[in-house]
């Protein structure tokens, strides 16, 4: 015999428990989304990149999104070129604790050790040190590429901030230069080839392209490719709010090409992203790195960079043996109450 519950009784559902369960699930999903967006995977994932565009207003509450840079107490070896038999020019920058460049370096305070391509020590003598802007007889002392991110996570205010800061930089760099403009979304686009006309460069900087994915490494690679045969100081200025998710080139390939052709990468990152690749790019190529969560605050770092560029120093030195380029340079400068050392390898 089976007992059946009286038909008059109603099943009571504890609604508050189900509401609590749904709230917990929602919080867990938000926490997962938060974690993914702050990760390298999230920064390079196409879907999450688009979602980040609509959630960027919460960037201010992200505990890891704090401004940082490596401008202070820095020594960088930007490149080397052969000037005569057994004579070379070394392009360097040196900053104090505030990130301001040293404008004068005494040759007596410079120690340079070098090896040839086989690793054998080479005797060196410092002939003189003077600012790059003093070489008025050189044509195109500087060549650089402006490499700009036009990915789907960019807001109009981001684009405006970057374009305005780049346009200001064009006028803040006082040494004669040639510049080009590269913009990347699904692929890299040469918006403007190398030119010395500041008006043309500024117009190209403000010429927008569709917002799509992030071919970051392809953009840098194109910029380096267009610079690698240029004389004297060469560098890339990169602005981005995301990691690569569309390139054919890899970060290792880009770094290898930069090292081979003496091209430094100056990185300006912003937004909600994993910055490991950005640090790697700048440090491995003897560039500078800065990360600012809010693109509207990039101006201060652009001004610092322009001041550093205007005060790049050229160390002229002679070698005891003939070679096309040293295999390694270890440079120590004891100037302005600080001693900094930097080593660069070209093999």
Sine and cosine of phi, psi and omega as CSV:
sin_phi,cos_phi,sin_psi,cos_psi,sin_omega,cos_omega
0.00,0.00,0.78,-0.62,-0.04,-1.00
-0.97,-0.25,0.77,-0.63,0.04,-1.00
-1.00,0.03,0.71,-0.70,0.01,-1.00
-0.92,-0.40,0.72,-0.69,0.00,-1.00
-0.88,0.47,0.61,-0.80,0.02,-1.00
-0.82,0.57,0.72,-0.69,-0.06,-1.00
-0.90,0.44,-0.29,0.96,-0.05,-1.00
-0.98,0.18,-0.26,0.97,-0.04,-1.00
-0.98,0.18,0.66,-0.75,0.00,-1.00
-0.96,-0.29,0.64,-0.77,0.00,-1.00
-0.96,0.27,0.81,-0.59,-0.02,-1.00
-1.00,-0.08,0.82,-0.57,0.00,-1.00
-0.97,-0.24,0.84,-0.55,0.04,-1.00
-0.97,0.26,1.00,0.09,-0.12,-0.99
-0.83,0.56,-0.64,0.77,-0.08,-1.00
-0.88,0.47,-0.50,0.86,0.02,-1.00
-0.94,0.35,-0.64,0.77,0.01,-1.00
-0.94,0.34,-0.61,0.79,0.06,-1.00
-0.89,0.45,-0.68,0.73,0.03,-1.00
-0.89,0.46,-0.66,0.75,0.02,-1.00
-0.88,0.47,-0.70,0.71,0.01,-1.00
-0.91,0.42,-0.62,0.78,0.03,-1.00
-0.89,0.45,-0.70,0.71,0.01,-1.00
-0.88,0.47,-0.69,0.73,0.03,-1.00
-0.88,0.48,-0.67,0.74,0.00,-1.00
-0.90,0.44,-0.67,0.75,0.02,-1.00
-0.90,0.43,-0.63,0.78,0.03,-1.00
-0.90,0.43,-0.65,0.76,0.03,-1.00
-0.91,0.42,-0.65,0.76,0.04,-1.00
-0.91,0.42,-0.64,0.77,0.03,-1.00
-0.90,0.44,-0.64,0.77,0.03,-1.00
-0.91,0.42,-0.69,0.72,0.03,-1.00
-0.88,0.47,-0.68,0.73,0.04,-1.00
-0.85,0.53,-0.72,0.69,-0.03,-1.00
-0.91,0.41,-0.67,0.74,-0.01,-1.00
-0.91,0.42,-0.67,0.74,-0.04,-1.00
-0.92,0.39,-0.49,0.87,0.00,-1.00
-1.00,0.08,-0.05,1.00,-0.07,-1.00
-0.99,-0.13,0.21,-0.98,0.07,-1.00
-0.88,0.48,-0.62,0.79,0.04,-1.00
-0.88,0.48,-0.72,0.69,-0.04,-1.00
-0.90,0.43,-0.60,0.80,-0.02,-1.00
-0.95,0.31,-0.34,0.94,-0.03,-1.00
-0.93,-0.36,0.12,0.99,0.00,-1.00
-1.00,-0.08,0.78,-0.62,-0.11,-0.99
-0.86,0.50,-0.73,0.68,-0.03,-1.00
-0.90,0.43,-0.74,0.67,-0.02,-1.00
-0.91,0.40,-0.51,0.86,0.05,-1.00
-0.88,0.47,-0.64,0.76,0.03,-1.00
-0.94,0.34,-0.63,0.78,0.03,-1.00
-0.90,0.44,-0.59,0.80,-0.02,-1.00
-0.87,0.50,-0.52,0.85,0.02,-1.00
-0.84,0.55,-0.64,0.77,-0.06,-1.00
-1.00,0.00,-0.20,0.98,-0.01,-1.00
-0.94,-0.35,0.13,0.99,-0.09,-1.00
-0.91,0.41,-0.29,0.96,0.01,-1.00
-0.90,0.43,-0.33,0.94,0.02,-1.00
-1.00,0.00,0.07,1.00,0.00,-1.00
-0.84,0.54,-0.57,0.82,-0.04,-1.00
-0.89,0.46,-0.34,0.94,-0.04,-1.00
-0.99,-0.14,0.00,1.00,-0.03,-1.00
-0.99,0.16,0.85,-0.53,-0.11,-0.99
-0.91,0.41,-0.40,0.92,-0.05,-1.00
-1.00,-0.02,-0.10,0.99,-0.06,-1.00
-1.00,-0.03,1.00,0.08,0.01,-1.00
-0.80,-0.60,0.61,-0.79,0.02,-1.00
-0.87,0.50,0.64,-0.77,0.07,-1.00
-0.41,-0.91,0.43,-0.90,0.07,-1.00
-0.36,-0.93,0.15,-0.99,0.03,-1.00
-0.85,-0.53,0.56,0.83,-0.03,-1.00
-0.97,0.26,-0.48,0.88,-0.12,-0.99
-0.99,0.14,0.61,-0.79,0.02,-1.00
0.74,0.67,0.82,0.57,-0.10,-0.99
-0.85,-0.52,0.63,-0.78,0.16,-0.99
-0.83,-0.56,0.80,-0.60,-0.01,-1.00
-0.78,-0.62,0.68,-0.74,0.11,-0.99
-0.97,-0.24,0.99,-0.17,-0.13,-0.99
-0.98,0.19,-0.43,0.90,0.00,-1.00
0.09,-1.00,0.14,-0.99,0.01,-1.00
-0.60,-0.80,0.58,-0.82,0.09,-1.00
-0.59,-0.81,0.51,-0.86,0.01,-1.00
-1.00,0.10,0.78,-0.63,-0.01,-1.00
-0.98,-0.21,-0.63,0.77,0.03,-1.00
-0.53,-0.85,-0.04,-1.00,0.08,-1.00
-0.87,0.49,0.84,-0.54,0.00,-1.00
0.90,0.44,0.28,0.96,0.02,-1.00
-0.82,-0.57,0.64,-0.77,-0.07,-1.00
-0.68,-0.73,0.40,-0.91,0.16,-0.99
-0.92,-0.39,0.78,-0.62,0.01,-1.00
-0.93,-0.37,0.84,-0.55,-0.03,-1.00
-0.99,-0.11,0.88,-0.48,-0.09,-1.00
-0.70,-0.72,0.34,-0.94,0.18,-0.98
-0.72,-0.69,0.54,-0.84,-0.06,-1.00
-0.68,-0.73,0.77,-0.63,-0.04,-1.00
-0.84,-0.55,0.39,-0.92,0.08,-1.00
-1.00,0.01,-0.15,-0.99,-0.08,-1.00
-0.90,0.43,-0.36,0.93,0.01,-1.00
-1.00,-0.05,0.02,1.00,-0.02,-1.00
1.00,0.10,0.16,0.99,0.04,-1.00
-1.00,0.03,0.66,-0.75,-0.07,-1.00
-0.97,0.25,0.53,-0.85,0.17,-0.99
-0.98,0.18,0.79,-0.61,-0.13,-0.99
-1.00,-0.02,-0.28,0.96,0.02,-1.00
-0.69,-0.73,0.74,-0.67,0.06,-1.00
-0.81,-0.58,0.83,-0.56,0.02,-1.00
-0.97,0.22,0.82,-0.57,0.00,-1.00
-0.83,0.56,-0.48,0.88,0.01,-1.00
-0.92,0.39,-0.33,0.95,-0.02,-1.00
-0.99,-0.12,0.19,0.98,-0.04,-1.00
-0.93,-0.36,0.78,-0.62,0.09,-1.00
-0.86,-0.51,0.80,-0.59,-0.07,-1.00
-0.77,-0.64,0.81,-0.59,0.09,-1.00
-0.89,-0.45,0.65,-0.76,-0.05,-1.00
-0.68,-0.73,0.44,-0.90,0.17,-0.99
-0.79,-0.61,0.37,-0.93,0.08,-1.00
-0.99,0.11,-0.06,-1.00,-0.07,-1.00
-0.89,0.46,-0.36,0.93,0.00,-1.00
-1.00,-0.04,-0.02,1.00,0.01,-1.00
1.00,-0.02,0.12,0.99,0.01,-1.00
-0.99,0.12,0.69,-0.72,0.01,-1.00
-0.87,0.49,0.60,-0.80,0.02,-1.00
-0.81,-0.58,0.79,-0.61,0.04,-1.00
-0.94,0.33,0.70,-0.71,-0.02,-1.00
-0.78,-0.62,0.48,-0.88,0.06,-1.00
-0.75,-0.67,0.79,-0.61,0.05,-1.00
-0.97,0.22,0.87,-0.48,0.01,-1.00
-1.00,0.10,-0.74,0.67,0.08,-1.00
-0.18,-0.98,0.24,-0.97,0.07,-1.00
-0.73,-0.69,0.78,-0.62,0.08,-1.00
-0.49,-0.87,0.35,-0.94,-0.05,-1.00
-0.91,0.41,0.51,-0.86,0.03,-1.00
-0.85,0.52,-0.58,0.82,-0.05,-1.00
-0.93,0.38,-0.17,0.99,0.04,-1.00
-0.99,0.15,-0.19,0.98,-0.02,-1.00
-1.00,0.00,0.93,0.37,-0.10,-1.00
-0.95,0.33,-0.27,0.96,0.01,-1.00
-0.99,0.12,-0.16,0.99,0.03,-1.00
-0.99,0.14,0.65,-0.76,0.11,-0.99
-1.00,-0.04,0.74,-0.67,0.00,-1.00
0.81,0.58,0.92,0.40,0.05,-1.00
-0.85,0.53,-0.48,0.87,-0.09,-1.00
-0.76,-0.65,0.65,-0.76,0.19,-0.98
-0.72,-0.69,0.74,-0.67,0.01,-1.00
-0.54,-0.84,0.35,-0.94,0.06,-1.00
-0.91,-0.41,0.76,-0.65,0.17,-0.98
-1.00,0.00,0.93,-0.36,-0.05,-1.00
-0.95,-0.32,0.90,-0.44,-0.23,-0.97
-0.85,-0.53,0.70,-0.71,-0.05,-1.00
-1.00,0.10,0.82,-0.58,0.12,-0.99
-0.81,-0.59,0.85,0.53,0.00,-1.00
-1.00,0.01,0.16,-0.99,-0.12,-0.99
-0.92,0.40,-0.29,0.96,-0.04,-1.00
-1.00,0.04,0.04,1.00,-0.05,-1.00
-0.99,0.15,0.72,-0.69,0.13,-0.99
-1.00,-0.02,0.36,-0.93,0.06,-1.00
-0.82,0.58,-0.61,0.79,0.00,-1.00
-0.92,0.38,-0.51,0.86,0.09,-1.00
-0.90,0.44,-0.75,0.66,-0.02,-1.00
-0.87,0.49,-0.69,0.73,0.00,-1.00
-0.89,0.45,-0.70,0.71,-0.01,-1.00
-0.87,0.49,-0.71,0.70,-0.02,-1.00
-0.92,0.40,-0.73,0.69,-0.02,-1.00
-0.88,0.47,-0.65,0.76,0.01,-1.00
-0.91,0.41,-0.70,0.71,-0.03,-1.00
-0.92,0.39,-0.63,0.77,0.05,-1.00
-0.90,0.44,-0.66,0.75,0.00,-1.00
-0.90,0.45,-0.62,0.79,0.05,-1.00
-0.92,0.40,-0.65,0.76,0.00,-1.00
-0.86,0.50,-0.61,0.79,0.01,-1.00
-0.82,0.57,-0.59,0.80,-0.01,-1.00
-1.00,0.00,-0.36,0.93,-0.03,-1.00
-0.98,0.18,-0.44,0.90,0.07,-1.00
-0.98,0.21,0.91,-0.42,-0.16,-0.99
-1.00,-0.07,-0.32,0.95,0.02,-1.00
-0.98,0.21,0.66,-0.75,0.03,-1.00
-0.81,0.59,0.68,-0.74,-0.06,-1.00
-0.48,-0.87,0.25,-0.97,0.24,-0.97
-0.89,-0.45,0.65,-0.76,-0.03,-1.00
-0.67,-0.74,0.42,-0.91,0.08,-1.00
-0.72,-0.70,0.27,-0.96,-0.03,-1.00
-0.84,-0.54,0.84,-0.55,0.08,-1.00
-0.89,-0.46,0.76,-0.65,0.09,-1.00
-0.84,-0.55,0.62,-0.79,-0.05,-1.00
-0.76,-0.65,0.65,-0.76,0.22,-0.98
-0.76,-0.65,-0.96,-0.28,0.10,-1.00
-0.92,0.40,-0.41,0.91,0.03,-1.00
-0.48,-0.88,0.14,-0.99,-0.01,-1.00
-1.00,0.06,0.63,-0.77,0.00,-1.00
-0.80,-0.60,0.76,-0.64,0.09,-1.00
-1.00,0.08,0.99,-0.11,-0.03,-1.00
-0.96,0.29,-0.55,0.84,0.02,-1.00
-0.50,-0.87,0.79,-0.61,0.06,-1.00
-0.97,0.26,0.13,-0.99,-0.05,-1.00
-0.83,0.55,0.76,-0.65,0.02,-1.00
-0.46,-0.89,0.40,-0.92,0.08,-1.00
-0.99,-0.16,-0.05,1.00,-0.05,-1.00
-0.99,0.13,0.94,-0.35,-0.06,-1.00
-0.91,0.42,-0.55,0.84,0.02,-1.00
-0.91,0.42,-0.68,0.73,0.02,-1.00
-0.90,0.43,-0.67,0.75,0.03,-1.00
-0.88,0.47,-0.72,0.70,-0.03,-1.00
-0.89,0.46,-0.66,0.76,0.03,-1.00
-0.90,0.43,-0.63,0.77,0.02,-1.00
-0.92,0.40,-0.59,0.81,0.02,-1.00
-0.87,0.49,-0.57,0.82,-0.07,-1.00
-1.00,-0.03,0.02,1.00,0.03,-1.00
-1.00,0.10,0.91,-0.41,-0.13,-0.99
-1.00,-0.01,0.40,-0.92,0.07,-1.00
-0.82,-0.57,0.27,-0.96,0.00,-1.00
-0.86,0.50,0.55,-0.84,0.03,-1.00
-1.00,0.06,0.88,-0.47,-0.03,-1.00
-0.70,-0.71,-0.73,-0.69,0.00,-1.00
-1.00,0.09,-0.28,-0.96,-0.16,-0.99
-0.81,-0.59,1.00,-0.05,0.08,-1.00
-1.00,-0.01,0.88,0.47,-0.12,-0.99
-0.86,0.51,-0.80,0.61,-0.08,-1.00
-0.93,0.37,-0.55,0.84,0.07,-1.00
-0.91,0.42,-0.60,0.80,0.03,-1.00
-0.89,0.45,-0.73,0.69,0.04,-1.00
-0.90,0.44,-0.69,0.73,-0.04,-1.00
-0.87,0.50,-0.66,0.75,0.04,-1.00
-0.90,0.43,-0.67,0.74,0.01,-1.00
-0.87,0.49,-0.67,0.74,0.01,-1.00
-0.92,0.39,-0.68,0.74,-0.02,-1.00
-0.85,0.53,-0.60,0.80,-0.03,-1.00
-0.98,0.19,-0.25,0.97,-0.06,-1.00
-0.97,-0.23,-0.37,0.93,-0.29,-0.96
-0.88,0.48,-0.36,0.93,0.01,-1.00
-0.99,-0.15,0.07,1.00,-0.04,-1.00
-0.98,0.19,0.46,-0.89,0.01,-1.00
-0.99,0.15,0.33,-0.95,0.21,-0.98
0.91,0.42,-0.72,-0.70,-0.14,-0.99
-0.99,0.14,0.78,-0.63,-0.01,-1.00
-0.75,-0.66,0.68,-0.73,0.06,-1.00
-0.36,-0.93,0.28,-0.96,0.07,-1.00
-0.91,-0.42,0.70,-0.72,0.14,-0.99
-0.95,-0.32,0.88,-0.47,-0.10,-1.00
-0.93,-0.37,0.73,-0.68,0.17,-0.98
-0.85,-0.52,0.75,-0.66,-0.02,-1.00
-0.38,-0.92,0.46,-0.89,0.10,-1.00
-0.87,-0.50,0.25,0.97,-0.05,-1.00
-0.45,-0.90,0.15,-0.99,0.08,-1.00
-0.99,-0.15,0.28,-0.96,-0.09,-1.00
-0.92,0.40,0.69,-0.72,0.14,-0.99
-0.61,-0.80,0.29,0.96,-0.06,-1.00
-0.55,-0.84,0.03,1.00,-0.12,-0.99
-0.99,0.13,0.42,-0.91,0.21,-0.98
-1.00,0.04,-0.59,0.81,0.04,-1.00
-0.97,0.26,0.45,-0.89,0.06,-1.00
-0.96,-0.29,0.27,-0.96,0.02,-1.00
-0.89,0.45,-0.60,0.80,0.01,-1.00
-0.91,0.42,-0.63,0.78,0.03,-1.00
-0.91,0.41,-0.64,0.76,0.00,-1.00
-0.91,0.42,-0.72,0.70,0.00,-1.00
-0.89,0.47,-0.67,0.74,0.00,-1.00
-0.87,0.49,-0.68,0.73,0.00,-1.00
-0.92,0.39,-0.65,0.76,0.03,-1.00
-0.87,0.49,-0.71,0.70,0.00,-1.00
-0.90,0.43,-0.68,0.73,-0.05,-1.00
-0.89,0.46,-0.62,0.78,-0.11,-0.99
-0.95,-0.30,0.27,0.96,0.08,-1.00
0.83,0.56,0.79,0.61,0.04,-1.00
-0.89,-0.46,0.89,-0.46,0.06,-1.00
-1.00,0.06,0.52,-0.85,0.05,-1.00
-0.93,-0.38,0.89,-0.46,0.08,-1.00
-0.99,-0.12,0.90,-0.44,-0.20,-0.98
-0.96,-0.28,0.76,-0.65,0.15,-0.99
-0.85,-0.52,0.97,-0.24,0.03,-1.00
-0.97,-0.23,0.51,-0.86,0.05,-1.00
-0.46,-0.89,0.14,-0.99,0.02,-1.00
0.99,0.11,-0.38,-0.92,-0.15,-0.99
-0.96,-0.28,1.00,0.00,-0.11,-0.99
-0.52,-0.85,0.27,-0.96,0.11,-0.99
-0.99,0.12,0.82,-0.57,-0.16,-0.99
-0.99,-0.16,0.08,1.00,-0.05,-1.00
-0.83,0.55,-0.73,0.68,-0.01,-1.00
-0.90,0.43,-0.58,0.81,0.00,-1.00
-0.91,0.42,-0.71,0.71,0.05,-1.00
-0.87,0.49,-0.69,0.72,-0.03,-1.00
-0.88,0.48,-0.70,0.72,0.01,-1.00
-0.86,0.51,-0.75,0.67,-0.07,-1.00
-0.95,0.32,-0.71,0.70,-0.06,-1.00
-0.92,0.38,-0.64,0.77,-0.05,-1.00
-0.95,0.30,-0.30,0.95,-0.03,-1.00
-0.92,-0.40,0.18,0.98,-0.03,-1.00
0.86,0.51,0.69,0.72,0.11,-0.99
-0.97,-0.26,-0.32,-0.95,0.06,-1.00
-0.83,-0.56,0.46,-0.89,-0.07,-1.00
-0.78,-0.62,0.66,-0.75,0.16,-0.99
-0.58,-0.82,0.57,-0.82,0.05,-1.00
-0.76,-0.65,0.82,-0.58,-0.01,-1.00
-0.75,-0.67,0.91,-0.42,-0.04,-1.00
-0.80,0.60,-0.66,0.75,-0.06,-1.00
-0.98,-0.18,0.88,-0.47,-0.03,-1.00
-0.87,0.50,-0.42,0.91,0.00,-1.00
-0.92,0.39,-0.24,0.97,-0.01,-1.00
-0.98,-0.21,0.22,0.98,-0.04,-1.00
-0.95,0.32,-0.32,0.95,-0.13,-0.99
-0.83,0.55,-0.66,0.75,-0.04,-1.00
-0.88,0.48,-0.63,0.77,-0.04,-1.00
-0.96,0.26,-0.56,0.83,0.07,-1.00
-0.89,0.46,-0.65,0.76,0.01,-1.00
-0.91,0.42,-0.65,0.76,0.05,-1.00
-0.87,0.49,-0.69,0.73,-0.04,-1.00
-0.91,0.42,-0.67,0.74,-0.01,-1.00
-0.88,0.47,-0.60,0.80,0.04,-1.00
-0.91,0.41,-0.65,0.76,0.04,-1.00
-0.90,0.44,-0.71,0.70,0.01,-1.00
-0.86,0.51,-0.67,0.74,-0.03,-1.00
-0.92,0.40,-0.27,0.96,-0.06,-1.00
-0.84,-0.53,0.42,0.91,0.13,-0.99
-0.86,0.50,0.67,-0.74,-0.02,-1.00
-0.97,-0.24,0.49,-0.87,0.05,-1.00
-0.90,-0.43,0.90,-0.44,0.06,-1.00
-0.99,-0.10,0.92,-0.38,0.05,-1.00
-1.00,-0.03,0.80,-0.60,0.00,-1.00
-0.62,-0.78,0.39,-0.92,0.01,-1.00
-0.92,-0.40,0.51,-0.86,0.00,-1.00
-0.92,-0.40,0.41,-0.91,0.00,-1.00
-0.98,0.18,-0.26,0.97,-0.02,-1.00
-0.68,-0.73,0.38,-0.93,-0.03,-1.00
-0.99,0.17,0.72,-0.70,0.08,-1.00
-0.30,-0.95,0.37,-0.93,0.00,-1.00
-0.97,0.23,-0.59,0.80,-0.01,-1.00
-0.28,-0.96,0.65,-0.76,0.05,-1.00
-0.87,0.49,0.44,-0.90,0.10,-1.00
-0.98,0.20,-0.63,0.78,0.04,-1.00
-0.61,-0.79,0.48,-0.88,0.13,-0.99
-0.77,-0.64,0.78,-0.62,0.15,-0.99
-0.89,-0.46,0.90,-0.43,-0.14,-0.99
-0.91,-0.42,0.75,-0.66,0.10,-0.99
-0.82,-0.58,0.76,-0.65,0.03,-1.00
-0.79,-0.62,0.85,-0.53,0.03,-1.00
-0.95,-0.32,1.00,-0.03,-0.15,-0.99
-0.56,-0.83,0.58,-0.82,0.06,-1.00
0.89,0.45,0.52,0.85,0.03,-1.00
0.98,0.21,0.23,0.97,0.03,-1.00
-0.64,-0.77,0.49,-0.87,0.07,-1.00
-0.86,-0.52,0.86,-0.51,-0.03,-1.00
-0.84,-0.54,0.56,-0.83,0.00,-1.00
-0.78,-0.63,0.63,-0.77,0.03,-1.00
-0.60,-0.80,0.65,-0.76,0.03,-1.00
-0.85,-0.53,0.69,-0.73,0.04,-1.00
-0.77,-0.64,0.67,-0.75,-0.05,-1.00
-0.89,-0.45,0.73,-0.68,-0.01,-1.00
-0.93,-0.38,-0.11,0.99,-0.06,-1.00
-0.92,0.40,0.00,0.00,0.00,0.00
